Amino acid sequence: MKKIKLIALGLLLVGAFSCKDAKKENTEQSTEAQAATETYSLVQDSTKVSFTAYKTTDKLPVGGQFKKINITKAGEGDTALEALNGTEFSIPVSSLFTNDATGTRDPKILEFFFGVMDNTELISGVFKVAADNTCSIDVTLNGKTENIALSHKAVSDNALTFDGVMELENWDALDAVASINKACEALHTGKDGVSKTWSEVAVHAEVLLQKN
């Protein structure tokens, strides 16, 4: 009788552990399946684009941003970068904002910089991700499309930042640089008495994605 009780207890314990293992396996499989089906997509109206231009021979920074970013094409992907690949956007130059207390800088930039270019109502572009996860954007400005290489950083699981350098000469925009420099000659003159507006512009973007 004692042996029978021990055998029965052993069977119960084996059964209990088998159930626990089965539940654990099912839970793990469910979690893996959920992770496999999750995709990322861009959160609409979340993208922020800013820039830093430079003046004087000391290369003093002048920051600004565009307050309106139109996402004209967006997709999904298994990763945040995959979701961004192929994203198309357009930026109305009229949404320029440099936080100038005098209220004179933005109108000057619109008139004497963008205003001397061709087709400057919008800056448009396409975001690209290569097989090795290097990123870039094709930017169309002044009737010409050129590429800007980007470095990227994950701020969180679903938030990324991108940084690059735009050399305006590549967009045949040196006449526009000379135009804004002339319009702002006194303000762009440094201690050496030389007025200079740099053709190099640093660009920065912040992007938020969501899991679907």
LUMFI-492290 format. One record per residue (C-alpha): residue number from 1; residue in three letters; x, y, z. Coordinates in Angstrom, 3 decimals. Layout:
LUMFI-492290
+-----+---------+----------+----------+----------+
: num : residuo :       xx :       yy :       zz :
+-----+---------+----------+----------+----------+
: NUM :     ALA :        X :        Y :        Z :
...
+-----+---------+----------+----------+----------+
This chain:
LUMFI-492290
+-----+---------+----------+----------+----------+
: num : residuo :       xx :       yy :       zz :
+-----+---------+----------+----------+----------+
:   1 :     MET :    0.000 :    0.000 :    0.000 :
:   2 :     LYS :    2.821 :    2.400 :    0.892 :
:   3 :     LYS :    4.511 :    1.702 :   -2.428 :
:   4 :     ILE :    1.277 :    2.400 :   -4.286 :
:   5 :     LYS :    0.890 :    5.764 :   -2.501 :
:   6 :     LEU :    4.464 :    6.734 :   -3.383 :
:   7 :     ILE :    3.927 :    5.797 :   -7.011 :
:   8 :     ALA :    0.693 :    7.794 :   -7.127 :
:   9 :     LEU :    2.413 :   10.842 :   -5.577 :
:  10 :     GLY :    5.237 :   10.585 :   -8.104 :
:  11 :     LEU :    2.798 :   10.495 :  -10.984 :
:  12 :     LEU :    1.035 :   13.585 :   -9.641 :
:  13 :     LEU :    4.322 :   15.475 :   -9.337 :
:  14 :     VAL :    5.387 :   14.482 :  -12.851 :
:  15 :     GLY :    2.007 :   15.565 :  -14.167 :
:  16 :     ALA :    2.202 :   18.902 :  -12.367 :
:  17 :     PHE :    5.677 :   19.682 :  -13.703 :
:  18 :     SER :    4.639 :   18.591 :  -17.192 :
:  19 :     CYS :    1.704 :   21.021 :  -17.093 :
:  20 :     LYS :    3.940 :   23.853 :  -15.900 :
:  21 :     ASP :    6.471 :   23.144 :  -18.644 :
:  22 :     ALA :    3.710 :   23.040 :  -21.231 :
:  23 :     LYS :    2.259 :   26.356 :  -20.016 :
:  24 :     LYS :    5.726 :   27.933 :  -20.001 :
:  25 :     GLU :    6.395 :   26.681 :  -23.533 :
:  26 :     ASN :    3.036 :   27.961 :  -24.747 :
:  27 :     THR :    3.689 :   31.377 :  -23.148 :
:  28 :     GLU :    7.132 :   31.607 :  -24.742 :
:  29 :     GLN :    5.732 :   30.624 :  -28.128 :
:  30 :     SER :    2.956 :   33.202 :  -27.771 :
:  31 :     THR :    5.470 :   35.947 :  -26.895 :
:  32 :     GLU :    7.697 :   34.991 :  -29.822 :
:  33 :     ALA :    4.722 :   34.976 :  -32.183 :
:  34 :     GLN :    3.639 :   38.401 :  -30.958 :
:  35 :     ALA :    7.148 :   39.812 :  -31.443 :
:  36 :     ALA :    7.278 :   38.326 :  -34.927 :
:  37 :     THR :    4.033 :   40.021 :  -35.966 :
:  38 :     GLU :    4.843 :   43.457 :  -34.507 :
:  39 :     THR :    5.697 :   46.140 :  -37.043 :
:  40 :     TYR :    6.763 :   49.774 :  -36.818 :
:  41 :     SER :    5.234 :   52.761 :  -38.550 :
:  42 :     LEU :    5.843 :   56.492 :  -38.478 :
:  43 :     VAL :    3.713 :   58.553 :  -36.092 :
:  44 :     GLN :    2.073 :   61.224 :  -38.223 :
:  45 :     ASP :    2.913 :   64.873 :  -37.387 :
:  46 :     SER :    5.718 :   63.770 :  -35.047 :
:  47 :     THR :    8.730 :   64.478 :  -37.269 :
:  48 :     LYS :   10.794 :   67.542 :  -36.385 :
:  49 :     VAL :   13.399 :   69.080 :  -38.693 :
:  50 :     SER :   15.874 :   71.752 :  -37.632 :
:  51 :     PHE :   19.065 :   73.209 :  -39.066 :
:  52 :     THR :   22.131 :   75.211 :  -38.109 :
:  53 :     ALA :   23.584 :   77.720 :  -40.558 :
:  54 :     TYR :   26.790 :   79.665 :  -39.958 :
:  55 :     LYS :   27.913 :   83.285 :  -40.314 :
:  56 :     THR :   31.169 :   85.277 :  -39.979 :
:  57 :     THR :   34.614 :   83.768 :  -40.422 :
:  58 :     ASP :   34.356 :   82.578 :  -36.805 :
:  59 :     LYS :   31.500 :   80.304 :  -37.984 :
:  60 :     LEU :   28.910 :   81.493 :  -35.503 :
:  61 :     PRO :   25.839 :   79.221 :  -35.510 :
:  62 :     VAL :   22.351 :   80.440 :  -36.408 :
:  63 :     GLY :   19.674 :   77.875 :  -35.607 :
:  64 :     GLY :   16.247 :   77.422 :  -37.109 :
:  65 :     GLN :   13.532 :   74.902 :  -37.862 :
:  66 :     PHE :   10.664 :   74.135 :  -40.195 :
:  67 :     LYS :    7.392 :   73.926 :  -38.318 :
:  68 :     LYS :    5.559 :   71.970 :  -41.026 :
:  69 :     ILE :    6.642 :   68.570 :  -42.367 :
:  70 :     ASN :    4.333 :   66.811 :  -44.814 :
:  71 :     ILE :    4.786 :   63.041 :  -44.986 :
:  72 :     THR :    3.581 :   62.155 :  -48.473 :
:  73 :     LYS :    4.455 :   58.451 :  -48.382 :
:  74 :     ALA :    5.080 :   56.144 :  -45.420 :
:  75 :     GLY :    5.190 :   52.400 :  -44.810 :
:  76 :     GLU :    5.772 :   49.736 :  -42.181 :
:  77 :     GLY :    8.687 :   47.513 :  -41.255 :
:  78 :     ASP :    9.923 :   44.930 :  -38.778 :
:  79 :     THR :   12.375 :   47.530 :  -37.445 :
:  80 :     ALA :   12.196 :   51.289 :  -37.046 :
:  81 :     LEU :   14.739 :   51.870 :  -39.827 :
:  82 :     GLU :   12.981 :   49.444 :  -42.141 :
:  83 :     ALA :    9.734 :   51.327 :  -41.590 :
:  84 :     LEU :   11.408 :   54.619 :  -42.527 :
:  85 :     ASN :   13.000 :   53.329 :  -45.719 :
:  86 :     GLY :   11.312 :   54.933 :  -48.722 :
:  87 :     THR :    9.481 :   57.565 :  -46.673 :
:  88 :     GLU :    8.775 :   60.632 :  -48.800 :
:  89 :     PHE :    8.293 :   64.136 :  -47.417 :
:  90 :     SER :    7.895 :   67.758 :  -48.408 :
:  91 :     ILE :    8.626 :   70.866 :  -46.343 :
:  92 :     PRO :    6.960 :   74.209 :  -47.089 :
:  93 :     VAL :    9.738 :   76.810 :  -46.837 :
:  94 :     SER :    7.097 :   79.245 :  -45.561 :
:  95 :     SER :    7.095 :   77.270 :  -42.292 :
:  96 :     LEU :   10.629 :   78.528 :  -41.548 :
:  97 :     PHE :   11.113 :   79.709 :  -37.949 :
:  98 :     THR :   14.390 :   81.001 :  -36.472 :
:  99 :     ASN :   13.015 :   82.518 :  -33.265 :
: 100 :     ASP :   14.352 :   85.966 :  -34.177 :
: 101 :     ALA :   13.099 :   88.575 :  -31.703 :
: 102 :     THR :   13.279 :   91.360 :  -34.299 :
: 103 :     GLY :   11.035 :   89.526 :  -36.735 :
: 104 :     THR :   13.286 :   90.493 :  -39.653 :
: 105 :     ARG :   15.465 :   87.409 :  -40.155 :
: 106 :     ASP :   12.840 :   84.970 :  -41.440 :
: 107 :     PRO :   11.467 :   87.308 :  -44.143 :
: 108 :     LYS :   15.031 :   88.003 :  -45.317 :
: 109 :     ILE :   15.838 :   84.292 :  -45.591 :
: 110 :     LEU :   12.616 :   83.650 :  -47.499 :
: 111 :     GLU :   13.209 :   86.546 :  -49.901 :
: 112 :     PHE :   16.953 :   86.647 :  -50.389 :
: 113 :     PHE :   17.833 :   82.966 :  -49.972 :
: 114 :     PHE :   14.930 :   80.730 :  -50.988 :
: 115 :     GLY :   13.455 :   83.460 :  -53.148 :
: 116 :     VAL :   16.378 :   83.470 :  -55.602 :
: 117 :     MET :   16.208 :   79.701 :  -56.162 :
: 118 :     ASP :   14.088 :   77.779 :  -58.640 :
: 119 :     ASN :   10.973 :   75.946 :  -57.431 :
: 120 :     THR :   11.449 :   76.872 :  -53.784 :
: 121 :     GLU :    7.913 :   76.606 :  -52.449 :
: 122 :     LEU :    8.788 :   73.168 :  -51.124 :
: 123 :     ILE :   11.874 :   71.214 :  -50.110 :
: 124 :     SER :   11.159 :   67.568 :  -50.875 :
: 125 :     GLY :   13.003 :   64.365 :  -50.160 :
: 126 :     VAL :   13.141 :   60.595 :  -49.832 :
: 127 :     PHE :   14.587 :   58.756 :  -46.828 :
: 128 :     LYS :   16.827 :   55.805 :  -47.689 :
: 129 :     VAL :   18.224 :   52.907 :  -45.660 :
: 130 :     ALA :   20.934 :   50.698 :  -47.167 :
: 131 :     ALA :   21.442 :   46.974 :  -46.477 :
: 132 :     ASP :   24.047 :   47.801 :  -43.817 :
: 133 :     ASN :   21.587 :   50.202 :  -42.094 :
: 134 :     THR :   23.430 :   53.329 :  -43.197 :
: 135 :     CYS :   20.950 :   56.144 :  -43.801 :
: 136 :     SER :   20.680 :   59.067 :  -46.186 :
: 137 :     ILE :   18.136 :   61.364 :  -47.785 :
: 138 :     ASP :   17.715 :   62.471 :  -51.360 :
: 139 :     VAL :   16.836 :   66.161 :  -51.126 :
: 140 :     THR :   15.343 :   68.196 :  -53.958 :
: 141 :     LEU :   16.083 :   71.923 :  -53.745 :
: 142 :     ASN :   16.612 :   74.607 :  -56.378 :
: 143 :     GLY :   15.419 :   72.175 :  -59.043 :
: 144 :     LYS :   18.183 :   69.679 :  -58.238 :
: 145 :     THR :   18.279 :   66.419 :  -56.266 :
: 146 :     GLU :   21.342 :   65.406 :  -54.275 :
: 147 :     ASN :   22.030 :   63.017 :  -51.394 :
: 148 :     ILE :   22.900 :   63.792 :  -47.760 :
: 149 :     ALA :   24.551 :   61.056 :  -45.673 :
: 150 :     LEU :   23.059 :   60.752 :  -42.182 :
: 151 :     SER :   24.262 :   59.415 :  -38.880 :
: 152 :     HIS :   21.517 :   58.072 :  -36.613 :
: 153 :     LYS :   20.991 :   57.450 :  -32.925 :
: 154 :     ALA :   18.282 :   55.526 :  -31.078 :
: 155 :     VAL :   16.887 :   57.735 :  -28.305 :
: 156 :     SER :   14.515 :   54.928 :  -27.282 :
: 157 :     ASP :   13.012 :   51.785 :  -28.797 :
: 158 :     ASN :   10.750 :   53.872 :  -31.037 :
: 159 :     ALA :   12.482 :   57.271 :  -31.273 :
: 160 :     LEU :   15.422 :   58.110 :  -33.538 :
: 161 :     THR :   17.498 :   61.180 :  -34.351 :
: 162 :     PHE :   19.388 :   61.850 :  -37.564 :
: 163 :     ASP :   22.199 :   64.289 :  -38.347 :
: 164 :     GLY :   23.889 :   65.297 :  -41.559 :
: 165 :     VAL :   25.633 :   68.130 :  -43.374 :
: 166 :     MET :   24.197 :   69.847 :  -46.435 :
: 167 :     GLU :   26.755 :   71.499 :  -48.716 :
: 168 :     LEU :   24.678 :   74.016 :  -50.690 :
: 169 :     GLU :   27.133 :   74.051 :  -53.575 :
: 170 :     ASN :   25.845 :   70.572 :  -54.473 :
: 171 :     TRP :   22.427 :   72.116 :  -55.132 :
: 172 :     ASP :   23.883 :   74.969 :  -57.243 :
: 173 :     ALA :   22.794 :   77.324 :  -54.463 :
: 174 :     LEU :   25.915 :   79.480 :  -54.058 :
: 175 :     ASP :   24.114 :   82.406 :  -55.688 :
: 176 :     ALA :   21.499 :   82.142 :  -52.945 :
: 177 :     VAL :   24.259 :   82.078 :  -50.312 :
: 178 :     ALA :   25.802 :   85.218 :  -51.835 :
: 179 :     SER :   22.369 :   86.859 :  -51.968 :
: 180 :     ILE :   21.566 :   86.330 :  -48.270 :
: 181 :     ASN :   25.100 :   87.356 :  -47.327 :
: 182 :     LYS :   24.646 :   90.665 :  -49.154 :
: 183 :     ALA :   21.239 :   91.246 :  -47.555 :
: 184 :     CYS :   22.715 :   90.560 :  -44.101 :
: 185 :     GLU :   26.192 :   91.964 :  -44.755 :
: 186 :     ALA :   26.528 :   93.937 :  -41.518 :
: 187 :     LEU :   25.098 :   91.141 :  -39.376 :
: 188 :     HIS :   27.407 :   88.579 :  -40.974 :
: 189 :     THR :   30.553 :   90.661 :  -40.496 :
: 190 :     GLY :   32.902 :   89.410 :  -37.788 :
: 191 :     LYS :   35.647 :   91.021 :  -35.756 :
: 192 :     ASP :   37.975 :   90.764 :  -38.742 :
: 193 :     GLY :   35.698 :   93.021 :  -40.783 :
: 194 :     VAL :   34.859 :   90.231 :  -43.242 :
: 195 :     SER :   31.236 :   89.400 :  -44.067 :
: 196 :     LYS :   30.718 :   85.681 :  -44.612 :
: 197 :     THR :   27.809 :   83.257 :  -44.901 :
: 198 :     TRP :   28.845 :   79.615 :  -44.972 :
: 199 :     SER :   27.518 :   77.259 :  -47.641 :
: 200 :     GLU :   27.577 :   74.430 :  -45.107 :
: 201 :     VAL :   24.359 :   73.751 :  -43.184 :
: 202 :     ALA :   23.933 :   71.127 :  -40.465 :
: 203 :     VAL :   20.582 :   69.331 :  -40.542 :
: 204 :     HIS :   18.887 :   67.476 :  -37.689 :
: 205 :     ALA :   15.703 :   65.405 :  -37.578 :
: 206 :     GLU :   13.762 :   63.707 :  -34.795 :
: 207 :     VAL :   11.425 :   60.850 :  -35.676 :
: 208 :     LEU :    8.885 :   58.963 :  -33.565 :
: 209 :     LEU :    7.504 :   55.563 :  -34.520 :
: 210 :     GLN :    4.817 :   53.322 :  -33.108 :
: 211 :     LYS :    4.483 :   49.561 :  -32.782 :
: 212 :     ASN :    1.479 :   48.087 :  -34.548 :
+-----+---------+----------+----------+----------+
